[in-house]
Amino acid sequence: MAGRGKEEEGDSVEAQENMHVALETFKESLIPIGSEEANKNVFATIKVMVGGIRRRLVDLGNVEAPEGPLKIQLMIFNKEHIPLVMEQLKEDGFKPRSDPGSQYVKIDVPPPTRLQLMDIAADVDRRTKSCVGALTKIKSNTSQRLMKALENEYIEQKIAGVANKNMEKTFTKLEKEAVKIGMIKKIEILGKWYSPDNDLEKILYKTYQEAQKKKIEKSESKSD
């Protein structure tokens, strides 16, 4: 019984570790998301007539922004398609350019619109909710295992209580952290257009603003 108790307590520790993994995975998924995604998404909707068939531009080449979000670079797989791509881009109001013999088509684009940025922020929201959902599932599944072990007398009430308490504490902390990470990413994307989406974000945003204010004051006092 004592051995099983340790095993069930270990489930709680494992659950907490899995929660940390879920948070790290979420953080990594946000790294490539930014304003350049908004411009890339525009090119994902463009279709080019090739051999009598309308094909998506993203199937004909890669859309990249190596020099920043306002300088889009298309790497076209088949050079023979470049004139067709150039023609379509001009029809869509862009001013593409390409060097002879190159596989690349370059386009300077205007800053993304508020609507485009809101779409990217919505993707961040979706990923945040997915992370919180993963944390909730880990906590729920482990709680059920602990409850079953308690019912079958494989674990003592005290051990189950401590395990659940520790897991709940970790969940609350990491849920808050996930929302904060998502919020900061949305602020980076939306800038002045950002506004909190829920009560937790409102609380975190207030703390974030106070921290930023102190940071500015500290920086100004040093320059004096």
Summary of the structure (lengths in Angstrom):
residues: 224
radius of gyration: 25.2
end to end distance: 67.0
largest distance: 76.9
contacts: 639
relative contact order: 0.14
helix: 70%
strand: 11%
